[in-house]
Amino acid sequence: MTTPPAPFPMGRPRRLRQSDWMRRMVAQTQLSPSDLIWPIFICEGENVEEPVASMPGVNRLSIDRAIVAANEAANVEIPVIALFPNTPENLKTSDCEEAYNPDNLVNRATRAIKAAVPDIGIMLDVALDPYNADGHDGLVRDGEVMNDETLMILERQALSHAEAGADILGPSDMMDGRIGMIRRALEQNDFPNVSIMAYSAKYASAFYGPFRDAVGATGALKGDKKTYQMDPANSDEALRMALRDLDEGADMVMVKPGMPYLDLCSRVSRETGAPTFAYQVSGEYAMIEAAAANGWIDRDSAIAESLLGFKRAGCTGILTYYAMEIAQKLSDPMSI
């Protein structure tokens, strides 16, 4: 229960806002590098840092450059990096075989990073859109995204990632039953310690556009993803999906996108009691960068405020393209 302040003038709430040290001392919400997961886009080649046009400041990295980035992340105590592949067009097919190729781009990157930076956690996405000629997260037959047939491919993909050394699997496909199938496969194949962070409340959002540019999926997508990603109008469904995924064996859950869904971050965290993460997605990043570039907002303050908002809403952590920049500014856990 919140205790109201004494009536004015005995109670003056501004007393606790008068100086920087006072504001820091009474801050309820803190942000530290340990709260951050850094998404990194991986591409083929050597010594490649290829800018993503719709995400100023974000680059696709070849594996050798990703190793450097992973080491930098570890040095500023970012616990986990999340790798996403820019798959060559000639490897995108309707049957998505490249998704479970042991030597696909993210599996090679995972092995290389683990060998060079063993103390960094690696999270890999489990979904078919980077490998699908149709750009969808599942197999497509006669224009329909197939649920059960997709599960068989996702299982093989998840096992290939576990074998490569992934610490966390992030199923983002939104097929029904995928968490249970992946968890059973991990247990049966001697990967009991691989964690699952389920994209439980992943909405059919307009904020994903720059990400699709980054992974090369924009031109491939035929139609939309509304038959499997969630309707932005629904909130109760988010809780049901999170509870279902936890029941099937997820260790952590995610709400995606982040800022437009802070109410769900709060509700899922509070009502499940499970570690709850938010993804500050590419469109959110691009909006901050575009507004700052035009002088409409103060960039650094907007970044800090947005990340504190996730923590204040109850998030355990945040996937954000600002992870490295923020972690470099945070030598110790503190409020900003």
C-alpha positions in Angstrom: 0.0 0.0 0.0 1.3 3.4 -1.0 1.5 6.0 1.9 0.4 9.4 0.8 2.7 12.4 1.6 1.8 14.7 4.5 -0.4 17.6 3.5 1.4 20.7 2.2 3.4 22.4 3.5 4.5 19.7 6.0 4.9 17.4 3.0 6.9 18.7 0.1 7.7 15.9 -2.4 10.1 18.2 -4.2 12.5 17.9 -1.3 13.6 14.5 -2.7 14.2 16.0 -6.2 16.4 18.9 -5.3 19.8 17.5 -6.3 21.3 14.8 -8.4 22.7 12.9 -5.5 19.3 12.9 -3.8 17.4 11.8 -6.9 19.9 8.9 -7.3 19.7 8.0 -3.6 15.9 7.5 -3.7 15.5 6.1 -7.2 13.3 3.1 -7.3 14.5 1.8 -10.6 18.1 0.9 -11.5 19.6 -0.2 -14.8 22.9 -2.2 -15.1 24.7 -3.9 -17.9 23.4 -7.2 -16.6 19.9 -6.1 -17.6 20.9 -5.9 -21.3 20.9 -8.4 -24.2 22.6 -7.1 -27.4 21.1 -8.2 -30.7 23.8 -8.6 -33.4 23.2 -9.2 -37.2 25.6 -11.7 -38.7 26.6 -11.8 -42.4 29.0 -13.8 -44.6 32.5 -12.6 -45.5 35.6 -11.4 -43.7 36.2 -8.0 -42.0 32.7 -6.9 -42.9 30.8 -4.1 -41.1 27.9 -3.4 -43.4 25.5 -0.5 -42.3 21.8 -1.2 -42.0 20.3 1.8 -43.8 17.1 1.9 -41.7 19.0 1.5 -38.4 21.7 4.2 -38.2 24.6 3.0 -36.2 23.8 -0.7 -36.5 25.9 -2.9 -38.8 25.8 -6.4 -40.1 29.0 -8.1 -39.0 31.0 -10.9 -40.4 31.9 -13.7 -38.0 35.4 -12.3 -37.3 34.0 -8.9 -36.5 31.3 -10.5 -34.4 34.0 -12.1 -32.3 35.4 -8.6 -31.6 32.0 -7.3 -30.7 31.3 -10.2 -28.4 34.6 -9.6 -26.6 33.7 -5.9 -26.2 30.3 -6.9 -24.8 31.9 -9.2 -22.3 34.3 -6.5 -21.2 31.4 -4.2 -20.2 29.6 -7.1 -18.5 26.8 -7.5 -21.0 25.8 -11.1 -20.2 24.2 -12.2 -23.5 24.4 -11.5 -27.2 21.6 -12.5 -29.6 22.7 -13.5 -33.1 20.5 -13.1 -36.1 21.6 -14.2 -39.6 21.5 -12.3 -42.9 21.2 -15.5 -44.9 22.4 -15.4 -48.5 19.4 -15.5 -51.0 20.5 -18.7 -52.7 20.1 -20.5 -49.4 16.5 -19.5 -48.8 14.1 -22.2 -49.9 10.5 -23.3 -49.4 11.6 -26.3 -47.2 14.0 -24.1 -45.1 16.7 -26.8 -44.9 19.3 -24.2 -44.1 17.6 -23.5 -40.8 19.0 -26.8 -39.3 22.3 -27.0 -41.3 25.0 -27.5 -38.6 27.2 -25.2 -40.6 24.8 -22.4 -41.2 25.8 -18.8 -40.5 24.7 -18.5 -36.9 25.9 -22.0 -35.9 29.4 -21.2 -37.3 29.3 -17.8 -35.6 28.2 -19.4 -32.3 31.1 -21.9 -32.3 33.6 -19.2 -33.3 32.4 -16.8 -30.6 32.3 -19.5 -27.9 35.9 -20.5 -28.7 37.1 -17.0 -28.5 34.9 -15.5 -25.7 33.7 -18.5 -23.7 32.1 -16.4 -20.9 29.6 -14.6 -23.1 26.1 -16.1 -23.3 24.7 -16.7 -26.8 21.0 -16.6 -27.6 19.8 -17.9 -31.0 16.5 -17.3 -32.7 14.4 -20.3 -33.5 12.1 -19.5 -36.5 12.2 -20.1 -40.2 11.9 -16.5 -41.7 15.6 -16.0 -42.3 15.7 -19.2 -44.3 12.3 -19.2 -46.0 11.8 -18.2 -49.6 8.4 -16.9 -48.6 9.7 -14.8 -45.7 7.4 -16.5 -43.1 8.3 -18.0 -39.8 6.8 -21.3 -40.8 6.5 -23.6 -43.8 4.0 -22.3 -46.4 1.7 -24.6 -48.3 -0.9 -23.2 -50.8 -0.6 -19.8 -49.1 -1.1 -21.2 -45.6 1.5 -21.2 -42.9 1.5 -24.7 -41.6 1.7 -25.3 -37.8 2.5 -28.9 -37.2 4.8 -29.4 -40.2 6.8 -26.4 -39.1 7.3 -27.9 -35.6 9.3 -30.7 -37.1 11.7 -28.2 -38.7 11.9 -26.1 -35.6 12.9 -29.1 -33.5 15.8 -29.8 -35.9 16.8 -26.2 -35.9 16.8 -26.0 -32.1 19.0 -29.1 -31.8 21.4 -27.7 -34.4 21.7 -24.5 -32.3 22.2 -26.4 -29.1 24.9 -28.6 -30.7 26.7 -25.4 -31.8 26.8 -24.2 -28.3 23.9 -21.8 -27.9 23.0 -21.1 -24.2 19.5 -19.7 -24.8 17.1 -20.6 -27.6 14.5 -17.9 -28.4 11.6 -19.4 -30.3 10.0 -16.5 -32.1 7.9 -18.3 -34.7 4.6 -18.3 -32.7 3.6 -21.8 -33.8 1.4 -23.6 -31.3 3.2 -26.3 -29.3 6.7 -25.4 -30.3 8.0 -24.8 -26.7 7.0 -28.3 -25.5 8.4 -29.9 -28.6 11.7 -28.1 -28.3 12.0 -28.7 -24.6 11.4 -32.5 -25.0 13.9 -32.6 -27.8 16.6 -30.9 -25.7 16.0 -33.3 -22.8 16.0 -36.4 -25.0 19.3 -35.3 -26.7 21.3 -34.5 -23.6 20.9 -30.7 -23.7 19.0 -30.3 -20.3 20.8 -27.0 -19.5 20.0 -25.1 -22.6 17.5 -22.4 -21.6 14.4 -21.3 -23.6 13.3 -17.7 -23.7 9.9 -17.9 -25.4 8.7 -15.1 -27.5 5.3 -15.6 -25.8 3.6 -12.3 -26.6 4.9 -11.5 -30.1 2.5 -9.1 -31.8 1.9 -8.6 -35.5 3.5 -5.2 -35.4 4.4 -2.4 -37.7 7.6 -1.9 -35.7 9.6 -4.8 -37.3 10.3 -3.2 -40.6 14.0 -2.2 -40.1 14.8 -5.7 -38.6 13.5 -7.3 -41.8 15.8 -5.1 -43.8 18.7 -6.1 -41.5 18.2 -9.9 -42.1 17.2 -9.5 -45.7 13.6 -10.7 -45.3 11.7 -7.6 -46.5 11.4 -8.4 -50.2 10.7 -12.1 -49.5 7.6 -11.8 -47.3 4.4 -12.7 -49.1 1.4 -11.4 -47.3 1.5 -10.8 -43.6 2.0 -12.7 -40.3 -1.4 -12.0 -38.7 -2.4 -15.7 -38.7 0.3 -16.6 -36.2 1.5 -13.4 -34.5 -0.8 -11.8 -32.0 -3.4 -9.1 -32.6 -2.3 -5.8 -31.0 -5.9 -5.3 -29.7 -5.5 -8.3 -27.3 -4.0 -8.3 -23.8 -5.5 -11.3 -22.0 -4.1 -13.5 -24.8 -0.6 -12.4 -23.9 -1.0 -13.8 -20.4 -2.4 -17.0 -21.7 0.5 -17.5 -24.1 3.1 -16.8 -21.4 1.5 -19.3 -19.0 1.2 -21.9 -21.8 4.9 -21.5 -22.7 6.0 -21.8 -19.1 3.9 -24.9 -18.7 5.5 -26.4 -21.8 9.0 -25.8 -20.4 10.1 -22.2 -21.1 12.4 -20.7 -18.5 11.8 -17.1 -19.4 9.2 -15.2 -21.5 9.3 -12.2 -23.7 7.0 -9.4 -24.8 7.7 -8.0 -28.3 7.6 -5.1 -29.3 8.4 -3.3 -26.1 7.4 0.3 -25.7 3.9 0.0 -27.2 3.2 -3.0 -24.9 4.6 -1.8 -21.5 1.2 -2.7 -20.0 1.8 -6.3 -21.0 5.4 -6.3 -19.7 4.0 -5.3 -16.3 1.1 -7.7 -16.4 3.0 -10.8 -17.6 5.8 -10.1 -15.1 3.5 -9.6 -12.2 1.0 -12.4 -12.9 3.4 -15.2 -14.0 6.3 -14.4 -11.5 8.7 -15.6 -14.3 11.7 -13.7 -15.7 10.1 -11.4 -18.3 12.0 -9.7 -21.0 11.1 -7.0 -23.6 12.5 -6.5 -27.0 13.1 -2.9 -27.9 12.6 -3.6 -31.6 14.1 -2.1 -34.7 11.3 0.3 -35.3 11.5 1.7 -31.8 15.3 2.2 -32.3 14.7 3.8 -35.7 12.2 6.3 -34.3 14.5 7.5 -31.6 17.4 7.8 -34.1 15.3 9.6 -36.7 13.8 12.1 -34.1 17.2 12.8 -32.6 18.8 13.3 -36.1 16.2 16.0 -36.7 16.8 17.7 -33.4 13.3 16.9 -32.1 14.4 15.0 -29.0 17.5 14.7 -26.9 18.9 11.3 -28.0 20.8 10.2 -24.9 17.9 11.1 -22.5 15.4 9.4 -24.7 17.4 6.2 -24.8 17.9 6.2 -21.0 14.2 7.0 -20.3 13.0 4.3 -22.6 15.2 1.6 -21.0 14.2 2.7 -17.5 10.6 2.4 -18.6 11.0 -1.3 -19.3 12.6 -1.9 -15.9 10.0 0.2 -14.1 7.3 -1.9 -15.9 8.8 -5.1 -14.3 11.1 -6.4 -17.0 14.0 -8.6 -15.9 15.9 -7.5 -18.9 15.8 -5.8 -22.3 17.0 -6.8 -25.8 18.1 -3.5 -27.2 20.4 -2.3 -30.0 21.6 0.3 -27.5 23.1 -2.4 -25.2 26.7 -1.7 -25.9 26.4 2.1 -25.8 24.5 2.0 -22.5 26.7 -0.6 -20.9 29.8 1.4 -21.6 28.2 4.3 -19.6 27.4 2.1 -16.7 30.4 1.1 -14.7 28.3 0.0 -11.8 24.5 -0.6 -11.4 22.9 2.8 -11.0 19.9 4.8 -12.0 20.1 7.0 -15.0 
